[in-house]
């Protein structure tokens, strides 16, 4: 069963004011919430609960939502999960940072230094968004972000 309440909880931060503790979400955290057979499903639920209990604001670049919806539908053949995340987006369940020229330019610069085919322009947008918003961490399981100097959200839960 899809943890719909977890997705809805992400949007609850919109009701808070003057949040200073910021986490930038990557597509893999959305996929981990939506898909119970994902290898990170349990960890994603645990991290989300912990972050919300500590009043972190989870912000997704709009491109991370696009990537998650596309991956669920095309690569994983999970149209129902894909459309559920899309519906949640339409209902403003997520805090979204819309990518502007500044973020895109910086993402392009970060991407030029990426050597692995696993590190995509989508990932670079997440990193550039984290830089712009001065995020405390990135909610992802991709260790490339650590190589760029970022902390992963799961490291908070371990400590």
C-alpha positions in Angstrom: 0.0 0.0 0.0 1.3 3.4 -0.9 2.1 5.6 2.1 -0.2 8.4 1.0 -0.1 10.0 4.4 3.7 10.4 4.1 3.3 12.4 0.9 0.5 14.5 2.4 2.8 15.1 5.4 5.4 16.6 3.1 3.0 19.3 2.2 2.1 20.2 5.8 5.3 22.2 6.0 3.5 24.8 3.8 1.5 25.8 6.9 4.7 26.6 8.8 6.2 30.0 8.7 9.8 31.1 8.7 11.3 27.6 8.4 15.1 27.7 8.4 15.9 24.0 8.4 15.8 22.9 4.8 16.2 19.6 3.1 16.2 19.3 -0.7 14.5 16.2 -2.0 15.7 14.1 -4.9 13.5 11.9 -7.1 14.7 8.7 -5.4 13.1 9.8 -2.1 9.8 10.3 -3.8 10.1 6.9 -5.5 11.1 5.3 -2.2 7.9 6.7 -0.6 5.6 5.7 -3.5 7.0 2.2 -4.3 6.9 -0.3 -1.4 9.2 -2.7 -3.3 11.9 -0.1 -3.7 15.1 -1.0 -1.9 14.9 2.3 0.0 11.2 2.2 0.9 11.7 1.5 4.6 14.6 4.0 5.0 12.6 6.6 3.1 9.7 6.3 5.5 11.9 6.4 8.5 13.9 9.5 7.3 10.7 11.3 6.3 9.1 10.8 9.7 12.3 11.9 11.5 12.8 15.0 9.3 9.2 16.1 9.8 9.4 15.4 13.6 12.4 17.7 13.7 10.6 20.4 11.7 12.7 20.2 8.6 11.2 21.7 5.5 11.5 19.2 2.5 11.6 21.1 -0.7 11.6 19.3 -4.1 12.9 21.0 -7.3 10.2 20.7 -9.8 12.5 18.6 -11.9 12.8 16.0 -9.2 9.0 15.5 -9.3 9.2 15.2 -13.1 12.0 12.7 -12.8 10.1 10.6 -10.2 6.9 10.6 -12.1 8.6 9.6 -15.4 10.8 6.9 -13.8 7.8 5.3 -12.1 5.8 5.3 -15.3 8.4 4.5 -17.9 11.2 2.6 -16.2 9.3 0.8 -13.5 6.0 0.4 -15.3 4.1 1.7 -12.3 1.6 4.1 -13.8 -0.6 4.1 -10.7 2.3 5.3 -8.5 3.3 7.8 -11.2 -0.1 9.3 -11.4 -0.5 9.3 -7.6 2.6 11.5 -7.2 1.3 13.7 -10.0 -2.1 14.0 -8.3 -0.4 14.9 -5.0 1.6 17.6 -6.9 -1.6 19.0 -8.3 -3.0 19.2 -4.8 0.0 21.1 -3.6 1.2 18.3 -1.3 4.8 19.2 -2.0 6.9 22.2 -1.4 8.4 23.0 -4.8 11.3 25.1 -5.9 10.8 26.0 -9.5 14.0 26.0 -11.5 15.0 29.4 -12.8 17.9 30.5 -15.1 20.3 30.9 -12.1 19.7 27.3 -10.8 19.8 25.9 -14.4 23.1 27.7 -15.2 24.7 26.4 -11.9 23.4 22.9 -12.6 24.9 23.0 -16.0 28.3 23.9 -14.4 28.0 21.1 -11.9 27.0 18.6 -14.6 30.1 19.4 -16.7 32.2 18.0 -13.8 30.2 14.8 -13.5 32.1 11.8 -14.8 29.8 8.9 -14.1 26.8 8.2 -16.4 24.8 7.8 -13.2 25.1 11.5 -12.4 22.5 13.3 -14.5 21.5 16.9 -15.1 18.6 16.2 -12.8 21.0 15.4 -10.0 22.9 18.6 -10.8 19.7 20.6 -10.5 19.2 19.1 -7.0 22.7 20.1 -6.1 22.3 23.6 -7.5 19.0 24.0 -5.7 20.6 22.9 -2.4 23.3 25.5 -2.9 20.9 28.3 -3.7 18.6 27.6 -0.7 21.6 26.8 1.6 20.1 23.4 2.5 21.1 21.5 5.5 21.1 18.2 3.5 19.8 16.4 0.4 17.2 13.7 0.8 18.7 11.1 -1.6 20.6 7.9 -1.5 23.0 9.0 -4.2 26.5 9.3 -2.6 27.6 11.6 -5.4 26.1 14.4 -3.4 28.6 13.7 -0.6 31.4 14.0 -3.1 30.1 17.4 -3.9 30.3 18.4 -0.2 26.6 17.9 0.7 25.2 15.9 3.7 22.6 13.3 3.0 19.4 13.4 5.1 20.0 9.8 6.2 23.2 10.9 7.9 21.0 13.0 10.3 18.9 10.1 11.3 22.0 7.9 12.0 23.3 10.6 14.4 
